[in-house]
């Protein structure tokens, strides 16, 4: 029996010893990795929460579509407009609009070019009939709605591009409407 008791005691000791010693399944490195993953998940959750709160706040406040492009430049910081020489001889241009029934457009423009540039001035004088035709064709392809006062700057840029397309020496820098009269068509 003493042999049985010794075996029993050894079995208890081995069982007790096994419970007392921690298992070494994980080791040091996996514990750190688990901690890092816990903190990363916590940080990711915080970021998602913050982004969600900001998105909902912006939707609620109605400021979602406002951007930096809507800020106006202070006159103190805006650059000064360059001084140009002007060619005012594009006058008396008349055209029918592309509307149905067509309206009438009467326009006089002045063309700005670099100061002292005699080459551009000579070319403008020589091409005056062509420029008048380009301007007439330009207005003949537009409807009265496209010629609204709010679109004048766009019209000026488009006309300058059309005139520059026929120029061989130098470029037109600015267009000014001396007169722009639009008479809508009547039915």
C-alpha positions, 0 to 999 in steps of 0.5 A: 500500500505504501507503493500505492500511496507514493504513486497517488502522492506523486500523481497529486504532486504532478497535478498540483505542480502542473496547475501551479506553473503557468503554461508557456504557449504564448510567450513574450512576443505574442503578448506585445502583439496582442496589446498593439492590436488592441490599441490599434483597434481602439485608435481606429474605432476613435477615428471612425467615431470622430469622422462620423460625428463630423460628417453628421454635424456638417450635414446638419449644419448644411455647410457640406458643400462650402469650400475655399473657392467661395472666399473673396480676395481682399482688394488690398491683396488683389493685383492691379490690372495691367495697362493696355493699348486699345483698338476701338474700331470694332463697331457697328457689328450686328447679328441675329441670335440663334433663337426661334424667332431670332433676336438682334445683337448690336455690339461695339468692342474695344480690343486691349493689347500689350502697350507699345506693341506696334506689330499687334496694332498693325495686324488689328488694323489689317484684320479689322474686317475679319475680326468683325466677321468673327465677332458677328459669327460668334453672336450669331451662334448664341441664344439670347439666354447665353448673352445674359449680363452675368455671362459677359466675362465668359463672352469676352474670354471666348471672343478673345480666343476667337480673335487670337485664333486668326492672329499670326503676330501677338495676342489680344489680351482683353475685350471690352464691350463699349455697347452690347444691345440684345433685342429679343425676337418677338412672335 
